[in-house]
Amino acid sequence: MKDSDPSKGERLRKGRTLAERRWERREALLDAALELFGTQGYAATSVEELCRTAYVSTRNFYEEFDNREAVLFALGDRLVGDAYQAMVEATIDEGPDRLTREARARVAALAHALLDDPRRARIAFIETLGVSPLQEARRRNAHLLFAQYFAALVRADFNSEGFGSRDEDIFAVALVGAINEVLSDWVLRSDKPPLDDLIDPIVDIIALLSDRLRGIPLDRQQNRLV
């Protein structure tokens, strides 16, 4: 009698199905890309070197990816996804002034997810720049993903204060741009301060933008931050 479970009918090799072997090859290639793109750079890494490092044949490589840039896309998606998940799942301490505490926790989680591993930091802020118009579009989409999240936080905080969605969306895009530049500068510096030293200045930027949306004059904002 023929087994009704189609997965059991898939040919096994060394105890693994074809789907499992392909997943393993893809993971090995992404691990190799993290190491090579994150140390010697994307432009200096060939498909053949990726394959040697991953112990994958070039034939198998092209079963998983169209080209080297497709590997960069997939790795970039993973880095963005990991950072986004860390930000969303950040633990918010109890206490007053929830927006400030939430901003600090989520920015810290985002920064550490992107920068604790120097390879991830280099790929996120150096190696993905200027690769192609398609890659730039993907970078912008990633920025908009984070901006939408921050806009939702602002919208929830200002729900009863009468601000329009246009204000909140501009706030969020400006905020993500500021965070990106601060983190990019940290990656490029040879005299890096401790990563946690970046968090409070970013939170101050959030406070300034938030107060501007509330209509608080600049002199009062400055006094509050001193």
KAURMO-V799801 format. One line per field, one symbol per residue. psi: psi as a letter, one per 20 degrees, with the letter a starting at -180 (. if undefined). A space follows every 10 residues. Layout:
psi: ???
This chain:
psi: pppiohhiip pqpkjqrggg ggggggghhh ghgggghigi qghjprghhg gghilpqhgh gihhqhahhh gggggghggg ggggggghjq ppqqarmhgg hgggghgggg ghhhihohgg ggghighipj grhghhhhgg hgghghghgh hhggghhjhj jjqrhgghgg ggggghgggg hghggghiqh mprphiiigg hghhgggghg hhhijpqhhh gghhi.
